[in-house]
Amino acid sequence: MNQPLAYVHPQAKVAKNAVIEPFVNIEGNVEIGEGTWIGSNVTIMEGVRIGRNCKIFPGAVIGAIPQDMKYSGENTLVKIGDNTTIREFVTINRGTKASWETVIGDYCLMMAYVHVAHDCIVGNNCILANAVNLAGHIEIDDWAIVGGLTAVHQFVKIGAHVIIGGGSLVRKDVPPYTKAAREPLSYSGVNSIGLRRRGFSNDKINEIQDIYRILYLKGYNVTQAVRYIETNMPSSPERDEILSFISRSTRGIMKGYSRLPVNS
């Protein structure tokens, strides 16, 4: 249902039961799925694909060109999955020729004032709290939660089931299943509460905790810890995911927490 006070480009493909509120601007080469609601004063620019049953709140700008000097006008995309909510004044930029698209998964929540830069990939069931800022080329795996006012450095990877404390500066990769907090950002334990909520057994959570004790609490460097885990811990989907994440890290993983000595 299109309001007469909204502008929808003739070449935009909008499902018949999508709701477009007044003062929305939708450019060409846009696709909007069934049951999606677009709130007033939303701007949806070229190259956006929005799935079914999404909610986009007033003031959001989806599909603006990248804030990146290497962008040279190529036709790139923003892809947003099904059942995702994008709150007020969120900005999501298109990709560059590096990957051609910026992707947000299904069942995500982007709270007010979130910024997602070019070429980011956000998995399913992720929550980015108010005013989270993602630089370019960031990857966030499923079920991750990023606390409000957090800034994430370009090319950082954030693993599945991670929770990052609000106000953090994320400069290094954050391995799956962990909690991250403090400054500089450090390992703060396993996200056991989140894992229980998602059906992980106590035995499985204990296994994950044992892996991270070796990685962060036994005095090994990363290479030594990985070698020990590979040799002494049986293979499992969780163990292998952690090891795969570490092997794919290009920025290095976050460090363990260490107290600085107090001057006497």
NORNORJO-V650725 format. One record per helix or strand of 3 or more residues. SS is the DSSP state (~ for helix, > for strand). FROM is the first residue (numbers start at 0). LEN is the number of residues. If there is no record, write none. Layout:
# NORNORJO-V650725
SS_FROM_LEN ; SS_FROM_LEN
This chain:
# NORNORJO-V650725
>_29_3 ; >_47_3 ; >_60_4 ; >_76_4 ; >_90_3 ; >_100_4 ; >_177_4 ; >_185_5 ; ~_191_6 ; ~_201_16 ; ~_221_11 ; ~_236_12
